[in-house]
Amino acid sequence: MAQILGYLTSAEAAAFHEQAGLGGIDASALANLLIVRELQLGRLAELTSRFDAEVPTGDRTKITAHQRDDATKLAFGVHAGAKGLKPSPAAAVLFRAELEEHWLLHCLGVNRFDST
């Protein structure tokens, strides 16, 4: 099974897992959606100017997007490379962007502030 990894701080990773859970999916599914979305929209260059691509040292947690086959992994590697990034830092940019943008929750109409 192919994988695309992105490394976040432990606090970012916890928030990412929480956000995925609020959308009713796991972190790997959210990571996959974000990667496929990026391949369709091509926002990586713009997002890289706004979000850190660096892999944290020490306090880091891996987010894994499990792919059914190699096609998406290969396409994402080419896409990231065209923007001067390796796949892991590129994935981290997408994951950090989601923490701010809440795209999945917005699409699903989830109100993160409603406690009922």
Secondary structure as a PSIPRED ss2 file (coil, helix, strand):
# PSIPRED VFORMAT (PSIPRED V4.0)

   1 M C   1.000  0.000  0.000
   2 A E   0.000  0.000  1.000
   3 Q E   0.000  0.000  1.000
   4 I E   0.000  0.000  1.000
   5 L E   0.000  0.000  1.000
   6 G E   0.000  0.000  1.000
   7 Y E   0.000  0.000  1.000
   8 L E   0.000  0.000  1.000
   9 T C   1.000  0.000  0.000
  10 S H   0.000  1.000  0.000
  11 A H   0.000  1.000  0.000
  12 E H   0.000  1.000  0.000
  13 A H   0.000  1.000  0.000
  14 A H   0.000  1.000  0.000
  15 A H   0.000  1.000  0.000
  16 F H   0.000  1.000  0.000
  17 H H   0.000  1.000  0.000
  18 E H   0.000  1.000  0.000
  19 Q H   0.000  1.000  0.000
  20 A H   0.000  1.000  0.000
  21 G H   0.000  1.000  0.000
  22 L H   0.000  1.000  0.000
  23 G C   1.000  0.000  0.000
  24 G C   1.000  0.000  0.000
  25 I C   1.000  0.000  0.000
  26 D C   1.000  0.000  0.000
  27 A H   0.000  1.000  0.000
  28 S H   0.000  1.000  0.000
  29 A H   0.000  1.000  0.000
  30 L H   0.000  1.000  0.000
  31 A H   0.000  1.000  0.000
  32 N H   0.000  1.000  0.000
  33 L H   0.000  1.000  0.000
  34 L H   0.000  1.000  0.000
  35 I H   0.000  1.000  0.000
  36 V H   0.000  1.000  0.000
  37 R H   0.000  1.000  0.000
  38 E H   0.000  1.000  0.000
  39 L H   0.000  1.000  0.000
  40 Q H   0.000  1.000  0.000
  41 L H   0.000  1.000  0.000
  42 G C   1.000  0.000  0.000
  43 R C   1.000  0.000  0.000
  44 L H   0.000  1.000  0.000
  45 A H   0.000  1.000  0.000
  46 E H   0.000  1.000  0.000
  47 L H   0.000  1.000  0.000
  48 T H   0.000  1.000  0.000
  49 S C   1.000  0.000  0.000
  50 R C   1.000  0.000  0.000
  51 F C   1.000  0.000  0.000
  52 D C   1.000  0.000  0.000
  53 A C   1.000  0.000  0.000
  54 E C   1.000  0.000  0.000
  55 V C   1.000  0.000  0.000
  56 P C   1.000  0.000  0.000
  57 T C   1.000  0.000  0.000
  58 G C   1.000  0.000  0.000
  59 D C   1.000  0.000  0.000
  60 R C   1.000  0.000  0.000
  61 T E   0.000  0.000  1.000
  62 K E   0.000  0.000  1.000
  63 I E   0.000  0.000  1.000
  64 T E   0.000  0.000  1.000
  65 A E   0.000  0.000  1.000
  66 H E   0.000  0.000  1.000
  67 Q E   0.000  0.000  1.000
  68 R C   1.000  0.000  0.000
  69 D C   1.000  0.000  0.000
  70 D H   0.000  1.000  0.000
  71 A H   0.000  1.000  0.000
  72 T H   0.000  1.000  0.000
  73 K H   0.000  1.000  0.000
  74 L H   0.000  1.000  0.000
  75 A H   0.000  1.000  0.000
  76 F H   0.000  1.000  0.000
  77 G H   0.000  1.000  0.000
  78 V H   0.000  1.000  0.000
  79 H H   0.000  1.000  0.000
  80 A H   0.000  1.000  0.000
  81 G H   0.000  1.000  0.000
  82 A H   0.000  1.000  0.000
  83 K C   1.000  0.000  0.000
  84 G C   1.000  0.000  0.000
  85 L C   1.000  0.000  0.000
  86 K C   1.000  0.000  0.000
  87 P H   0.000  1.000  0.000
  88 S H   0.000  1.000  0.000
  89 P H   0.000  1.000  0.000
  90 A H   0.000  1.000  0.000
  91 A H   0.000  1.000  0.000
  92 A H   0.000  1.000  0.000
  93 V H   0.000  1.000  0.000
  94 L H   0.000  1.000  0.000
  95 F H   0.000  1.000  0.000
  96 R H   0.000  1.000  0.000
  97 A H   0.000  1.000  0.000
  98 E H   0.000  1.000  0.000
  99 L H   0.000  1.000  0.000
 100 E H   0.000  1.000  0.000
 101 E H   0.000  1.000  0.000
 102 H C   1.000  0.000  0.000
 103 W H   0.000  1.000  0.000
 104 L H   0.000  1.000  0.000
 105 L H   0.000  1.000  0.000
 106 H H   0.000  1.000  0.000
 107 C H   0.000  1.000  0.000
 108 L H   0.000  1.000  0.000
 109 G C   1.000  0.000  0.000
 110 V C   1.000  0.000  0.000
 111 N C   1.000  0.000  0.000
 112 R C   1.000  0.000  0.000
 113 F C   1.000  0.000  0.000
 114 D C   1.000  0.000  0.000
 115 S C   1.000  0.000  0.000
 116 T C   1.000  0.000  0.000
